[in-house]
Amino acid sequence: MNFKPLHHCRTPMFIYDLNSAVGDVAWAPYSSTVFAAVTTNGKTHVFDLAINKYEAICNQPVVAKKKNKITHVQFNPIHPIIIVGDDRGHVTCLKLSPNLRKMPKEKKGQEVQKGPAVEIAKLDKLLNLVREVKPKI
């Protein structure tokens, strides 16, 4: 794999205002464009940059916001499940709905491409859309 250093990037690609302090963020192991963030107001936000770069595709309240603050989130490496922990020691297990874990469908006679190279290409394509084009002098 060939990665480009990010030291030349001085501005963020995306900024998300979740209207509350963020306890944790985790990338999904099955996709280079899916991540989840948990906020101290008790919500889990799931983003898929390939579907919508600007808004979460799912916002799910997990705990009562006055009592508990979510501090951690982790994706299961095999199953479409996330686990969320709060500041009182409670752990909540959430299964992602089918629309949050869509896999490409196989077309007749074609094999769906999978693996790290496909995910790198998918994220690279997305990042190229938002990077500033430098004028050549």
N, C-alpha and C positions, 0 to 999 in steps of 0.2 A: 504494500500500500504506500502511496505517495501523498503525504500531507504537506500543505503549504503552511509556513509559520504565520501566526496571527499578529505578530508584533507590529506590523505595518497598519493594522486597523486601529484607528483612533476614535471611531464613532461606532456605537452599537448598531447591529442590523435590525433588531426589533426591541421595543420597550413595551411592557405590559403593565398597566395600572390595575391591580386587583383590589383596590380600595381597602386594603388591610395589610398588616405586616405579613411577610411570607415566612413560613416556618421551614419549608423544605421544597426542593425541586428534584425530579428524577426523570431521566430519559427512558423511554420504553426500549426494552432489549430487542423487540421485533421490528422496530421501524426507526429510521433516522430522523423522522419528522414529527414524532409523537412524544410529548412530555406531559408530566403532571406537576402541578404546584399546589401546595396546601397553605391556607392562610389562617391567621390566628382568630379570625371571626368564625371558624368552624366549617369552612368550605374547601372542597377539592375541585380544582379546575383542570380539565384535560384539554390539551391543545393538539391539533394536527396541522402543522404548517402547510402540508400539501393540500388540505381542504380549505382552510381559512387562516391566513397569516395574521389577521387582526383581532380575532375574537376566539374565545374558548369554544370548543364544540360541545362541551358539557360542563356545567357548574352544579355540584352536588353538595348540599349541606350534609355534614357528617355528624357533628356534635352540637349540643346547645351552646350558642355563642357566648352566653353570659358566664357559663360555668367552666368550659374546657377550651383550651387553645391547641389546635393541631400543630405538632412540631416535626413530624416525619412522614415521608411517603416512600414506598418502594414498589416497583413492578415485580411480579413473579416472572422468572426467566422463561418459563415454559407455558403457563396457562394465562388467559386474559383476566388476571386478577391483580388488584393493587391492595396493599396493606397500609393502613394509616394509623399513626400513634399520636396520642395527645399528652399534655403536660400532667395529667393525673394518672398515667399508667394504663389507660385503656387502649386497646388495639381493635380496630375495625377492619374487617376484610370486605372488599367490594369487588363484585364481578363486573367487568366492563360489558356494556351492552353490545350486541352484534354490530351496530353501526359504528362503534368506536374501535373495532378491530377487523375491519374489512380487509380481506386479502384479495389480490387480483385474481379474476376468474380465468381459467384456462379456456382458450379458444380451440376449436377443433383443429387437430393437427399441429398445434403449437404448444410448447412447454413454457410455463411461466418461469421467468428468470427469478432466482432467489439468491440470497447470500450478501456478504459484505460489499462486494463490488457494485451490486444493484443499489444498495442503500446509500453508498457513497455518491454514486451518480445522481440519485434522486435528490439528495441534500445539496450537492454541488449545483444542480440545475436551479433549485430554489434560491440559493445564495447568489447565483449569477443574475437572477432577476432583480435583486434588491441592491446589489453593489453599484456604486457610482461608476459610471464610465468616464475614465480619464481622457481628456482630449489629447491627441497626439500632436506634438509641436515639431 
